[in-house]
Every structure is written in C-alpha cells, then in structure tokens.
Amino acid sequence: MRKPGKRETGNGTRRPLPVSAADEAGIGAALAQARLAAASDEVPVGAVVVRRENPIARGHNETVARGDPTAHAELLAIQQALKTLGADRLDDCTLYVTLEPCAQCAGAIVLAKVARLVFGAYDPKAGMAGSVGDLLRHPKLNHRVEVIGGVEAEACGELLRDYFRAKRAE
C-alpha cells in the first residue's frame, strides 16, 4: 500500500485512501514543475494534466515572469491541455497540482469540466477544494469534480515552506 491521500467526503471530513501508482506519478510530475517554478523565483506550484495515463500539458506558476497575478500553474496547464486537444473541456482528464487550488483556479477547473483533481498540500488560507470552501463540488454548479487531496502532501508542503522561509530571510 502506498502513502495515503485524503478523499474529501463532502461534509468537510477527510478520510485516508490508498494512492494509485498513476496518481503518485502524476503528483511526482507536478512536483517537478513546482521545482521549475522555485528555480525561477516563483511560488513553487506545479500542475500536470493527464488523459488516459498520458501527460498532455504541464505548467508552473509564472506570475512574476509574466507580470500577471493570474498565471497560476493550474490555469497554464488547463489552457495548454485545451489547446493540445483542440477542445473546450477536459472531462476525461485528471489535473495533478501540488497545492490545493485557489478560487480562481477552482473556477477554471469547473469551467473546463476537469473530471478529476489530485492535489498535494492543503491550503488552509485560500484552498477551494475543501479547506476554505468547495467550488469543485458545489451543488448549484453544473459540474462537480472528483477530488483527492493530500497526495505527497509532505513533499509538496516542504517545497512551499522552504521557498517562503528563504524569501523571509532575504
């Protein structure tokens, strides 16, 4: 059995579940993207879109490089995936991301009709996949996303902690 992730139950509780090799690989690829962000002095968040076990798009935060506060890893990966597929939805894709999505990214995930989200670290200040709110499974929206959180949470969280610790020391 692999390290457990957490499945959000919809009532705010999280229960452990085994993590598949595919999900572990997806988060690993997202972590590689997050490391690219850190090397570029960006907040280290990475994302990968996978369709039928094949990565079709990748992204990492580029808010500083682009001078655009909306250039989050999830948005860049979603945009690239839609372009790659020539489609307007990702209803047979999984998005892997190292940090629980914010409101902007959660909204984009719903609009792109992503089938599944697997994320690493929880974000207790801005996470919209269960921590602060839950746009991804809101009953009034026309699409709900399967969400698995906490996969490789320690590795994802450590990357963020190290980045911000270094920033505070500057």
The 8 nearest C-alpha neighbors of each residue, nearest first, counted from 0:
[[1, 17, 2, 18, 3, 19, 16, 20],
 [0, 2, 18, 17, 3, 19, 20, 23],
 [3, 1, 18, 17, 4, 0, 151, 150],
 [4, 2, 17, 16, 15, 18, 1, 5],
 [3, 5, 150, 149, 16, 15, 148, 18],
 [6, 4, 15, 148, 14, 149, 13, 147],
 [5, 7, 147, 14, 13, 148, 8, 15],
 [6, 8, 13, 9, 12, 5, 146, 147],
 [7, 9, 10, 12, 6, 13, 11, 14],
 [10, 8, 11, 7, 12, 136, 129, 133],
 [11, 9, 8, 12, 7, 13, 129, 133],
 [10, 12, 9, 129, 8, 7, 13, 130],
 [13, 11, 10, 8, 7, 14, 9, 6],
 [14, 12, 7, 5, 6, 8, 15, 11],
 [13, 15, 5, 6, 16, 12, 7, 8],
 [16, 14, 5, 3, 4, 6, 13, 17],
 [15, 17, 3, 4, 5, 18, 14, 6],
 [18, 16, 3, 1, 0, 4, 2, 19],
 [17, 19, 3, 1, 4, 2, 22, 16],
 [20, 18, 22, 21, 23, 17, 1, 24],
 [19, 21, 23, 22, 24, 18, 1, 25],
 [22, 20, 24, 19, 23, 25, 52, 18],
 [23, 21, 25, 19, 24, 20, 26, 18],
 [22, 24, 20, 26, 21, 25, 27, 19],
 [25, 23, 27, 21, 22, 26, 20, 28],
 [26, 24, 22, 28, 27, 23, 95, 21],
 [25, 27, 29, 23, 28, 24, 95, 30],
 [26, 28, 24, 30, 25, 29, 23, 31],
 [27, 29, 31, 25, 26, 30, 24, 32],
 [28, 30, 46, 45, 26, 32, 31, 27],
 [31, 29, 33, 27, 32, 28, 45, 26],
 [30, 32, 28, 34, 29, 33, 27, 35],
 [33, 31, 45, 29, 35, 30, 34, 59],
 [34, 32, 45, 44, 43, 30, 36, 35],
 [33, 35, 37, 31, 36, 32, 43, 38],
 [36, 34, 32, 38, 33, 37, 39, 31],
 [35, 37, 41, 43, 33, 39, 34, 38],
 [36, 38, 43, 40, 34, 41, 39, 35],
 [37, 39, 35, 36, 40, 34, 41, 43],
 [38, 40, 36, 37, 41, 35, 64, 61],
 [41, 39, 37, 38, 36, 42, 63, 43],
 [42, 40, 36, 37, 39, 43, 60, 61],
 [41, 43, 44, 37, 36, 60, 40, 162],
 [44, 42, 33, 37, 36, 41, 159, 34],
 [45, 43, 33, 97, 59, 60, 42, 72],
 [44, 46, 33, 59, 32, 29, 72, 96],
 [45, 47, 96, 29, 58, 95, 72, 73],
 [46, 48, 57, 95, 29, 56, 94, 76],
 [49, 47, 94, 56, 93, 54, 55, 95],
 [50, 48, 54, 93, 53, 92, 55, 52],
 [49, 51, 92, 53, 52, 54, 91, 93],
 [50, 52, 53, 49, 92, 91, 54, 93],
 [51, 53, 50, 49, 54, 21, 92, 93],
 [54, 52, 49, 50, 51, 55, 48, 56],
 [55, 53, 49, 48, 56, 50, 52, 47],
 [54, 56, 49, 48, 80, 53, 50, 83],
 [57, 55, 80, 48, 76, 79, 47, 54],
 [58, 56, 47, 76, 46, 48, 59, 55],
 [59, 57, 76, 72, 46, 75, 45, 32],
 [58, 60, 72, 45, 32, 36, 44, 33],
 [59, 61, 72, 71, 44, 36, 62, 70],
 [62, 60, 64, 70, 63, 65, 59, 41],
 [61, 63, 67, 70, 68, 65, 66, 64],
 [64, 62, 66, 65, 61, 41, 67, 68],
 [65, 63, 61, 66, 62, 67, 41, 39],
 [64, 66, 67, 62, 63, 61, 70, 68],
 [67, 65, 63, 62, 64, 68, 61, 70],
 [66, 68, 62, 65, 69, 70, 63, 61],
 [67, 69, 62, 70, 66, 71, 63, 65],
 [68, 70, 67, 71, 62, 74, 103, 61],
 [71, 69, 62, 61, 67, 68, 60, 75],
 [70, 72, 60, 74, 73, 69, 75, 61],
 [71, 73, 59, 60, 58, 75, 45, 46],
 [74, 72, 76, 75, 46, 71, 77, 104],
 [75, 73, 77, 71, 76, 72, 78, 104],
 [74, 76, 78, 72, 58, 77, 73, 79],
 [75, 77, 58, 57, 79, 73, 56, 74],
 [78, 76, 80, 74, 79, 75, 73, 81],
 [79, 77, 75, 81, 76, 80, 74, 82],
 [78, 80, 76, 82, 77, 81, 56, 83],
 [81, 79, 83, 56, 77, 82, 78, 55],
 [82, 80, 86, 84, 78, 83, 79, 85],
 [81, 83, 85, 79, 80, 84, 78, 86],
 [84, 82, 80, 81, 85, 79, 55, 56],
 [85, 83, 86, 81, 82, 80, 55, 87],
 [86, 84, 82, 83, 81, 87, 80, 88],
 [85, 87, 84, 81, 88, 82, 89, 83],
 [86, 88, 81, 111, 89, 85, 84, 82],
 [89, 87, 111, 112, 86, 90, 81, 113],
 [88, 90, 113, 92, 91, 112, 111, 114],
 [89, 91, 114, 113, 112, 92, 88, 111],
 [90, 92, 89, 114, 50, 113, 93, 51],
 [93, 91, 50, 89, 49, 114, 90, 113],
 [92, 94, 115, 49, 116, 48, 114, 95],
 [93, 95, 48, 116, 47, 115, 117, 49],
 [96, 94, 117, 47, 46, 26, 118, 25],
 [97, 95, 46, 118, 98, 45, 29, 94],
 [96, 98, 119, 118, 155, 44, 45, 29],
 [99, 97, 120, 119, 96, 118, 100, 121],
 [98, 100, 121, 126, 122, 118, 120, 128],
 [101, 99, 126, 104, 105, 127, 98, 128],
 [100, 102, 126, 127, 104, 125, 103, 105],
 [103, 101, 105, 127, 104, 106, 100, 126],
 [104, 102, 106, 101, 105, 107, 100, 69],
 [103, 105, 107, 106, 101, 100, 102, 108],
 [104, 106, 108, 102, 107, 103, 100, 101],
 [105, 107, 109, 103, 104, 108, 102, 110],
 [106, 108, 110, 104, 109, 105, 111, 103],
 [107, 109, 105, 111, 106, 110, 113, 112],
 [108, 110, 112, 106, 107, 111, 142, 135],
 [111, 109, 107, 112, 108, 106, 88, 142],
 [112, 110, 88, 108, 109, 113, 89, 107],
 [113, 111, 109, 90, 110, 88, 89, 108],
 [112, 114, 89, 90, 111, 108, 115, 92],
 [115, 113, 90, 144, 92, 91, 93, 112],
 [116, 114, 93, 145, 144, 113, 146, 94],
 [115, 117, 94, 146, 93, 95, 145, 147],
 [116, 118, 147, 95, 148, 146, 94, 96],
 [119, 117, 96, 148, 97, 95, 99, 98],
 [118, 120, 152, 97, 150, 149, 98, 151],
 [121, 119, 152, 98, 156, 149, 155, 99],
 [120, 122, 99, 98, 123, 149, 119, 126],
 [123, 121, 126, 124, 99, 125, 120, 130],
 [122, 124, 130, 126, 125, 121, 131, 99],
 [125, 123, 122, 126, 131, 130, 121, 101],
 [124, 126, 101, 122, 123, 131, 127, 102],
 [127, 125, 122, 101, 130, 99, 131, 100],
 [126, 128, 132, 133, 101, 129, 102, 131],
 [129, 127, 133, 126, 135, 130, 99, 132],
 [128, 130, 133, 132, 127, 131, 11, 126],
 [129, 131, 126, 123, 132, 127, 128, 122],
 [132, 130, 126, 127, 129, 125, 123, 124],
 [133, 131, 127, 129, 130, 128, 134, 126],
 [132, 134, 128, 129, 127, 135, 136, 137],
 [135, 133, 137, 136, 127, 105, 132, 128],
 [134, 136, 144, 133, 143, 137, 128, 105],
 [137, 135, 143, 134, 144, 133, 138, 142],
 [136, 138, 134, 139, 140, 135, 133, 143],
 [139, 137, 140, 136, 143, 141, 142, 134],
 [140, 138, 137, 141, 136, 142, 143, 134],
 [139, 141, 142, 138, 137, 143, 136, 134],
 [140, 142, 139, 143, 138, 109, 137, 110],
 [143, 141, 140, 109, 112, 144, 136, 135],
 [144, 142, 136, 135, 145, 137, 109, 141],
 [143, 145, 135, 115, 114, 136, 146, 113],
 [144, 146, 115, 116, 114, 143, 147, 136],
 [147, 145, 116, 117, 115, 144, 148, 6],
 [146, 148, 6, 117, 5, 116, 118, 4],
 [149, 147, 118, 5, 150, 117, 4, 119],
 [148, 150, 119, 152, 4, 5, 120, 151],
 [151, 149, 4, 119, 152, 148, 118, 3],
 [152, 150, 119, 153, 154, 149, 155, 26],
 [153, 151, 120, 119, 149, 155, 150, 154],
 [152, 154, 156, 155, 151, 157, 120, 119],
 [155, 153, 157, 156, 151, 152, 158, 119],
 [156, 154, 152, 158, 153, 157, 97, 120],
 [157, 155, 153, 159, 120, 158, 154, 152],
 [156, 158, 160, 154, 159, 155, 153, 161],
 [157, 159, 161, 155, 156, 160, 162, 154],
 [158, 160, 162, 156, 157, 161, 43, 163],
 [161, 159, 157, 163, 162, 158, 164, 156],
 [162, 160, 164, 158, 159, 163, 157, 165],
 [161, 163, 159, 165, 160, 164, 158, 166],
 [164, 162, 166, 160, 165, 161, 167, 159],
 [163, 165, 161, 167, 166, 162, 160, 168],
 [164, 166, 168, 162, 163, 167, 161, 169],
 [167, 165, 163, 169, 168, 164, 162, 161],
 [166, 168, 164, 165, 169, 163, 162, 161],
 [167, 169, 165, 166, 164, 163, 162, 161],
 [168, 166, 167, 165, 164, 163, 162, 40]]
